[in-house]
Structure formats: structure tokens, C-alpha cells
Amino acid sequence: MNLKLEDKVVVLTGGTGGIGQQICADFLEEGAIVICLIRKAEKFEKLKNWLSTKTISTAKIYANTCNLLDANNIKAVVNEVIETHKRIDILVNCAGSVVEMPFALLDESHIDQMLNTNLKGMMLLTQEILRPMFRQKEGAIVNVSSITAIKGGRGIVPYAAAKAGMDAFTRTLAIEVGRKNIRVNAVRPGAIETEMSKPLEARMDKYIPDAMILGRFGKPKEVSKAVLFLSSNETASYITGTFINIDGGFIV
Amino acid sequence: MELAAVLEKVKTVIENSTGTPRETIQLEHTLFDELGVDSIDLVDILFELEFLYKIQLKISDIESRARAKMGDEPYEIDGTITPAGLQVIGEFMPEISKDKLVEGLTVHQLVQLFTVESLCKIVIYRIEEEERKKEN
């Protein structure tokens, strides 16, 4: 099926992570223009090398360094993107981080880091990108949440709280901006094979058949396909304020 | 910047945002009650005007100007505009009917009274501010 994403301008955070790089790859394969907002330029080189190993052209992928906790910096970067590409069709909020530790042992900086990275930065960026989307009278926002937003686990209290916040953000923003033809949806990945989930994978190996109906971890591609589905007006033009759980049946 | 020129663009922006035909939009129409603008339309309208004029617009600009003029005297207390605040607003925005600027009016309710002219004046104020900044 043609998702009609050719030359759509996609802004993406977390593009150098396990799920994010696959989302980049899939958008590029659909012919979209991908702008990765990254913290460190060297990570973008690694991403381009990885894409090249998959024989995916890097001609339409760009990077802008951006501090997602600095509203002025975000504004400048979004203006630069608009200056160059004229519009922003799709925003994918995929940046995230987790520190696994019992809540009682976390210090304030850990809590700040997880709430900021997983929630505040995403809000600041979305707020700025709504400007061009309002003007275009069109846009799609896909948030990469987590299954932990609705089913918790040990050692991830602030992360789960932030992701639950992201879910509420998704739902309520969808209500606010729907009439302006801007769709807001989210995916909730469960345990996906990435660097971020390695410690979990090591711990859960023997429990996986019980925990997941499908009996295995998910693959980044199984998440990215859902992100593209929600991004495309061909497949999701009447879908907003909703969530796709990609968890192998973890919450059933 | 002339009011008439800004008005033409404001009419177009309101039409694009709400679907109200521009030829029916009058300077004295209130945005919320008479033109059916809601808070999200207002955001849309402000974003578009910002883009057209390359300015940063805040609906609270009027409030900021009132506060600046009033110095130490309070403009509002717990969200309710003081009688002195209402007087200053009346001077800044004579287009708002005096009988609506009554005691007990809240900062939030004031926005609901804004007319097309109020919006034009906010745009003009911000354009002139930007020009002043450039000159300095």
C-alpha cells in the first residue's frame, strides 16, 4: 500500500535510538524528508552509517542539534526547518530515557531527568511545531509512549509516570487541535529489542513466555510500522486521540 | 501602520480560521460572541498574524501595557480587574462598550470582549514595538 508519504516533511526526536532509527529508515523508504533533532552531531553520523548498511539512501535525512529543554533553542530550530523545508507535516516524539532504580533510591536529578526528557521536552517541541501545522491546517503528531503508561513495572516509577503524562497529553491535545485538522496519536511499545531494553531482556528471559502472549520481545520495525500508519493520511486520516499497543499481548 | 491595512489582513485570517466570510466581518464585531471565534481559533489567528507580520503576538499585550501605565497600582487582584485597571483598559480600548467594562470583570472575561479592532490594535502595537526595537 502506498502511504503517500513521499516528500512529506517529518521532524523526529530520538532518531538515533533503537526504535527511532527504524522509524527514520521506514520514512526514508517511503520517500519522506526526515529531520532528526539530536543532541550530539556524532550520533547522526552513526545513524547515517547504520542506514547505509541497510542500503537506505541518506539523501533526504537531515539533522539539527537541539536542546529540547530550551524553548528558545527549539523555536530557532523549528524556524530553521521551516525556512529550509517550508512546512512540517509530521512530528514524531520518540526521544526518551529511563533510569531503572527503585523509586525510594532515586534522587531529585533522576526524577527531573526522566520527567524532562520524556515529557517536558516533548511538550515544548510540540507547542512550537503546532505553529506551522496550524498555518498549514494540517498535521500529524505521533508520540512514542510506552506500555508502562498503563501497566507498571518495578524500578521505572518516574518513567511510567511521564509516559502516562504523555498519554494524557496525546488525548487532550487531540481534542484541542482536531478541528484544525491536526491529528495526535500515540503508540505504546512494550518490550522491544533495543539497547534501552537490554537490561530488561537479560532479567526477563525466562518469564517472557508467561508475560507476553506472543512469547518474545518485539522488533523496532514492529513499532515503526505503526508510527507510519498513524502518520499517513492514507491510513489514519480519521484516527486521532488514540493509542496502539505494540506489546505482544503484554497487557491482555 | 494603518488600521485599514491591518484590518484587511485580519479579516482574511479570521475567514481562513473560522470560515466566516470576510465581507461580513466588521471592525466592531466581538471575536467570541459575534464572530464565533473560540480559544483555538484565536491561537490559529494569532499564529497566522505572527507569520504574516513576522512578530510575536500575545493577547496579554494589552494587559502588559495597562500594568506598565499603572505602575505600582494593582491591575488585577486574584484575576479580577481592579476599577483603576478597568479605567486604563477603557482608555486603551475605547472600542469595547463601557457598559461591559464593569466591576468584577476578570482578566479571562476581558479577552471575550475583544473586537476585531482590538485585535488590529494588538497587531499594530506589536509592529510598532518591533520597529522601535530596531531603531534603538
Interface residues (C-beta under 8 A of the other chain):
Chain A: L130 R131 F134 R135 K137 E176 V177 R179 K180
Chain B: N16 I40 V43 D44 F47 E48 E50 F51
